Amino acid sequence: MTKLAVPVFAVLAAIGLAVSCYLVFFVAPLEYSFNEANKLNGSSLFFNQKIYYFHVAHAFWLFTAVGVAGTASIGFLVKRDPRWDDVASASVDVAVAFGAVVLLTGSIWAKAAWDVWWQWEPRLTMSLLLWLILVGYVLVRRFAGPSADRVAAGMAIFGMVGVPFIYVMVGQDSHPGSGSNGTVATLSPAIRPAFWLSVATFLTWFVVLIIVRVQATRAERELRELRERALDLGVLE
């Protein structure tokens, strides 16, 4: 079943990406508005608004990956089962990639909307901090030695705890929300198909990456354990 999951989800991701790009760039309306003098508002984004469909979708699955990593890390610390650690490590790898996309697309949006690449507002600062924690997790796993798995697990749990704070900061600063009142349920009907298909597309891509990374991480761990056994038996020197 797992062998079929990767190609099936990969095909779905490819189809979804093609269809969602069509909807985003050719069907979804441009974002603009007029003021009382019937002139375009300076906040009108036009084509730049299209990055919203990719930015928010990646943010959804970034937070999901962090949640999976934190939950799996708790399972690892409680049960000491390395399979939980494999899931946590794979999820953080995916979260780092998705987080980089979120920060990059967010900066492009900021330049178009506010004419600045970055503002040190609470949500952006917390998002950057979360990403740095994830990068730190990866570095700890590579260089911290025998205790790396436990230290990294603590970092993953800390990152998971920070996600709700990032989410509730919408509306408390200049960061725009998704839909009115900051909820995607209130999105304009004209952009819902493109938005939700984009979210579903990156979900399938997220699943592919998680499965592949879990398999790779588990294979690396089993290879290390096999090498250690061979060294203990004197087969390798």
PyMOL commands that set and color helices and strands:
alter all, ss='L'
color gray80, all
select helices_A, chain A and resi 2-27+47-79+82-114+122-143+145-168+180-182+184-186+192-233
alter helices_A, ss='H'
color red, helices_A
deselect
rebuild
show_as cartoon
